[in-house]
Amino acid sequence: TTVVTARLLSPGEFGLIGLALTLTMFLDLLNDFGLTTAYVYFARDRDDDEVANTAFGLNIAIGVALTAVTIAVAPLVADFYEEPKVTAILVALSANYILMSAGAIHDGRMQARLDFRRRFFAELGRAASKGAATIALAIAGLGVWSLVLGQIIGVAVSSACLIVLERWRPRLHFDRKLAGGMLRYGLHLLTLGFVGLAAANVDYIFIGRRLGTEALGFYTLAFRLPSLAIRGTSSVVSQVAFSAYAKLSNEPAALARALLVSLRMMAMYTVPVALGMAVMAPEAIEVLFGGKWEASGQLLRILALHSLLTVVVYSAGDVYKAVGRPGLLTLHALVKLAVAVPLLWFASGRDLQAVAWAQVVIGAVSAVVQLVLLRSVLGIGPRMVARSLITPIVAGAVMAATAYGVTRWFDDATDLTRLVIGLTVGVVAYAATAWCVDPTGTRQTVGLLRSGRSTKEAV
């Protein structure tokens, strides 16, 4: 979808939808209020239907309220960015809150049971319907509205699939005491979510305000690729990991082993993907999106490194939630936000590459803070983390150097030829190096990935 729409739409249109989605992401947090995660946590030792019905009632009420709030603030947001079109876009996107709240607890029930096989079909329905609708509407000439309507259709299909697949039907039952406990738990996650989203999206806000929608379009595309390939995958793994960690929350030693296993497995994927993007970025942008997006190529090289830093200890946050200490996530996010705001404001006053390098610095600070918190919670020190990551890091470095050297050797070839050669040589170099450095660990990781076991089963 990204490839097709990028070829059909302008960087300015990409930037415009980015402005609107920045606000709706903040309101999405309020829409859930951390209740899906709270359901997974409270359903461990309480009556499942009682928890689910209470959470469902809260979710619907919040969804209706947020639709009204979004409609009310849409003109103010448009004035801030000096983009009148944002008003209509936000009003349309406000429908997502009610649609999402209808299926959120059905989703939570699947997560609590580690039923990710059925949940997959809801995610597939969302991705397929959103992609098909967006592409069809873009071809029809709807421009930025193809992205807006694609979002709404995807959410509607996802909620419908969750309701059909879960087969649970809510009842009119509301426990005020339980609701209070869930809201207090959710408030920690809500605070964390707002601070975390502010840190993650302040770059969009500053670029849109200081550099304009076209610059934001180039940045959005460069940021989206590693986000889809790396952070998107980490987010999915995170949902599975949290449910598994919650079942190990009373076994610190087993929980620590589970975290290190998940870190190693994620790094075996994220390190080569991130470094491969960093090396092959200009060729990939040219082949996939065309010459009008050339400015995104150099940004992608830098932002791929940023994504790598943010996912190295991605699962750590799920551990804090699983042991009932979500406040640590808030602390981490506050430190990140304190670094991000002044650094990104200064960088956005210069150019897009300055913003990208600022993100790398922020990612490094974030990783260090996570390592400190991990030591305090589970006694996992930097050396233990480094031992889990040494094989993918060494293999990734060899892969990057080999792919870069080979592509420079074929400097006169087309972008497509260099991309194919670089990827092929890089994959072979990575696999061979990983096997030489740690054959046992590599074999175990591949076996776990093939078997599709959960983190708990792996331990």
N, C-alpha and C positions, 0 to 999 in steps of 0.2 A: 504493500500500500504506500509506504513511504517513497519507494522508487518511482512508482507511477505518478503519484500526486506531485512529487517534486519536479517531474518533467512537465507536468501540465500547469502548475501554478507558479507564481512569481515568489521571490524571496520576501517581498513585502506582504503577500497574503499569508505566507507561513508565519511571519512575525506577528501579524494581526491576530491570528488564532492563538498564538503563544501568549499574547497579552491577556486574552480572555480566560484561557485555561489556567493561568497563574492564580487568578482570583478563585475560580471554581475548585481548584485543588485545596485551597484553604477551607472553603466551605464544605468540601467533601468530608473533612475531618470532623466537623461539627455534625454532619449528617449521621455518621456512625457513632461518634462520641466514645470511641474505643469499646463499644458494646459487643462487637463480634469477638474481640479478644477477651473481653470480660466474661462473655458466655463460656468460652473454652476454659477459662480459669475456674469459674464458679461451678461449672457442670461436673467437675471432678468428684465432688463429694456431696452433691445436692440432687434433689429430684429434677430430672432433665426437663420435663415439660413445664415445671414451675419456673425454672430459669429462662427457658426459651420464650414462653408466653410473656413474661415480664419484659424481657429485652425487646421482643417484637413490638409491643405497645409503645415503648420509649422510642424506638427507631422511627416508627411511622409518624409520631408527633413531631419529632425533630425534623424529619424530611419535609413535612408540610410547612413548618415554620421557616425553614431555610429557603424554600421556593419563594416565599413572600419577601424575605430579606434581600435575596439576590435581585429581584425585580426592582426593589426600592433603591438599591445602591448602584445599579447599573449606570445611570446617567452621571453619577459622581466619578465612577471609575473612568468613563469615557472622557470626562473633563480633565482628569489627572494626566492621562496620556495624550490628550488633544487629538483623539480619534473617535469621531461621532459614531462610526460603525460598531464600536464595541458595545453600545447600549443594546441594540437588537440581538447581537450574538449572545450576550449574557442572559437576556430574557429567555431566549430559546433554550440555552443550556440549563436553566433553572429547573426544567422538567426532570433532569437526571436525578435530583434528590429524592423525589417520591418514588421513582422507578427503582433506584438502588435500595432504598429502605425496605421495599417489598420482599426482596430476596436475601437480605444481608444475614438474617439469623439462620435461614436454610443453609447458607454457606458456612456459617459458624458450626452448625451441627455436623456437617461433613468433615470439617477440619478437626473437630474434637475426636471423631472416630478414626482419624487418619484415612478417611475414605476419599483419597485423591483420584481414584480411578473414575468414579462417577463425576466428581467435580471437574475433571478434565473436559468432559463433554460440554459443560456450561461455559468454560473458558474458550473452548473451540468455537462454540456458537457465537460468543461475543466477538472473537477475532474475525471469524469468517463473515459474519453479517456486517460488522463495521467496515471491514476491508472492501467487501463487494459493493456496499452502498456508497462508500466514499469514492471509489474508483468510477462507478457508474455515474454519479452525480458530477464528478469532476470532468468526465468526458462530455457530459451534457452541457457543460459550460457554466455550472453554478459557482465556480471559484471557491472562495473561502467557505461558502455555505455547504459545500460538499464535505468539508471536515467537520463542521458543526453538526449537521444532520447525521453523519456517520457515527459520531460519538453517541448521540441519543439513541439511534437504532441499535447499536452494539449493547448499550446498557439495558435496553428493554428486552432484547433477546436473551441476554445473560440471566436476568432476574426470572424470566419466564422458564428458562431451562432449569434453574435451581429449584423453583417451586415444583415443577413436574418431577424432577429426578429425586428430590428428597422425600416427597409424599407426606410431609408433615404439614398439618393444618393448624394454625394458631387458634386458641380459644380465648374467650373474654375472661382472663384471669390476670390479676395484677397484684403482686406482693410489694407493698410500699417499703418494708424494711429491706427486702432483697434489692429492690430498685435503688434504694439509697446506697447500699454497698456496691452495687455495680457502677453507679454513677461516680462514686468516690474513686474506685479503681480506674474507671474510664477517664476521670479527670486527669490523672497522672499521664495517661497515654495521650489525652487531648493536648495537654500542655506541651508534652514532648513533641507531638505531631506539629503543633503550630511553630514551636521554636525550630524543629528540624526542617520543616518546609520553608520557613523564613530563611534559614541558612542555605537551603538547597535552591531557592528561587529568587533570592535577592539579586542575583546576576541578571535574571530576566527583567526584573523591575528596573534596575539601574540602566541596563542597555536600552530598553524600550524608551526610557525617559531621556537619556543623554545622547544616544547614538541613533535612535530612530528604528522604525519597523523593518526596514530592509536589512540593516545590520543585525537586528534580532533574528531575522529569517536565516541568514547565513550561520549564525551561532546556534540556532535551534536545530538545524539539520546536523551540524557537526556534533552537537551534544546528544542528539537522539540516537545516533548509530551505536556508540558504546553503551548508551543507556539501554537500548533494546537488546543488544547482544550479551552484555555483561551484567549490568545492574538488574535488568529484567529477569534474567535467569536466577540471579542471587535472591531476588524478591520471592520467586516461586519456591526455591529451596528453603527460604526463611520460613514460609508458612508451614511447610512440612516439619522443619526442624523444631519450631516452637511447640507444636503438638507433641513431638517426641520428647523434647526437653522437659515439658510439663510433667510427663510421666516419670521422669528421673529426678524431679526437683528435690526429693528427700534422700538422694544418693549422690553426694558431692563428687566422689571419686569417679563414678560411672558417668556423671554429667560432664566432668572435665575431659574424660576420654572421648565422649560423644562429640564434644565441641572440636577437639583436635582432629578427629576423623573427618568431620564435615569441612573444617578449614582446608585439610589436605586435598579432599576431593574437589572442592570448589576451586582451589588454586590450580589444580591440574587442568582445569578448563579456562579459568579467567586469565591466567598469566599469558598463555600463548595467544589467546584472542586479543587481549589488550595490546601486547607487543606487536602482533601481526598488523593490527590497525595502525599503530604508530609508524611502522615501517612502510606500509603499502597505502597510506591514506590518500596521497594525490592521485594515484592510479585508480583506486577504488571510487573516489568521488567522480572522476572523469568518466569512467566506464558506466557507473550506475546512474548518475544523475545528469551528466552533460556539462558542457563548458560554462554555463551560466552560474554554476555553483562552485567554481574554482576556488573562490575565497574560503570555502569551508574546508578545503584540503589541509592547509597548514594548521587550522584550528583543531581538526580531528586528530592530528598527530599528538598535540599537546593534551587534549581532553581524554584521549585513550589512556594516558598515564594517570590522569586524575581518577578515572573510573577504576583502574587497577588498585590504587591506594585505598579507595573507599570500600572495596569488597574483600580485602585481605582479612579483615576481622569483622566481616558483615554479620556473622551469626552471633557475635557477642551480645548484641542487643536482645536477641531472643532468649538468651540465658538469663538476663536481668529480669525480663518479664516472667519467665518460668519460675524463678525463685521468689517472686512477689516483690521485687525491688525495681519497679519501672522508673522510680525517681532517679536512678543512676543514668538512665537514658536521657532524662531531662538535663541533668548536669552536663553530660557530654555534649548535648545539643547547644546548651547555653555557651559553653566554651567555644564551640565551633562558630556560633553566631557572632560572638564578640570579636573573633578574628576576621570573619567574613565581611561584616558590614563596612568597616573602614577600608579594608584592603580592596574590596570590589568597587567601592565608590571611587577610590583613587584610580583604579585600573580602568574603569568605564569612562573616565575622563580623558583617557589616552586613546586606546584602540582595542580591537577585539582580541588580538594576541596577548595583550597585557592582561585582559580578563581571564583568558585561558590559563596563563602561567600563575595567576593569582589562585585559580582553582587548584592547581597542583600543590601549592604551598598549604592551602586550607586542608586538602586531603591528607598531607603528611602530618599536620598537627592533629587532625582527627584520629589518625591511626595510632599515634603516640598516646593520646588520651585513652583510647580504648585498651591499649596494652596495660596501662597503669590500673584501670578499673578491673580488668580481668585478674590481675594479680591479687587485688583486694577481695574479690568475690570467690574465686576458685583456686587461688594459689598458682595460676598458670603464668609463668614468667616469660619474658621475651625469648629466652633460649629455647623453651619448649615450643613456642610458636615458630621460631626460626627452623627448628628441626623438622617440623611438619611441612614447612614451605620450601626447604632447601632444594628438593628435586625439581619442582616446577620452575623455580627461579633460575637455577643453573641451566636447565634445558631451554627455558624461554630466552635466556641471554644468547645461547648458542644459535637458537633458531633465528632470532632477530638479526644477529651479525651475518649469518649465512644468507638469509633472504635479502638483506640489504646489499651484500656484495654481489650476489647473482643478478639482481635487478640493475645494478649499476653497470655490470658487464654487458647487459643487453640494452644499454642506454638509447640506442637508435631504434629499438623496436617500438611497436605500438603500445599504448597503455594497457590494452587487453592482454597482449602477449606477456608483458612484464608482470601483470597481476597474476596470471595463471602460473607462470614459471615461479614467481616468488612464493605464492601460496603452496605450490606442490613441494618445492624444495624445503620450505619452512616446516611443513607438517612432517616430512621425513626426518629432518634434522632434530625436531623436537622429540619425536617418538624414539629415535635412536639414542639420543642423549639421556632421556629419562630412563630408558631401559639399562643403559650402561651405569648410570649413577646409582640407581636403586631398583634393581630388577624385581625384588620381592614386593616392595611397596607399590610399584607400578602395576604389577600383576594383581595385587589385592584390590587396588583402586578400580582397575578395569573390570574385575570380577564383580565388585559391588555395584558399579554402574550398570552392568549387564543384568544383574539379578533384580535390580530395582528395589533393593531392601531399604527399609527406613534406617535412620541413624541409630535408633535403639537396637534394631536387629543386627546392624553391623557391629556394634559393641558387644 
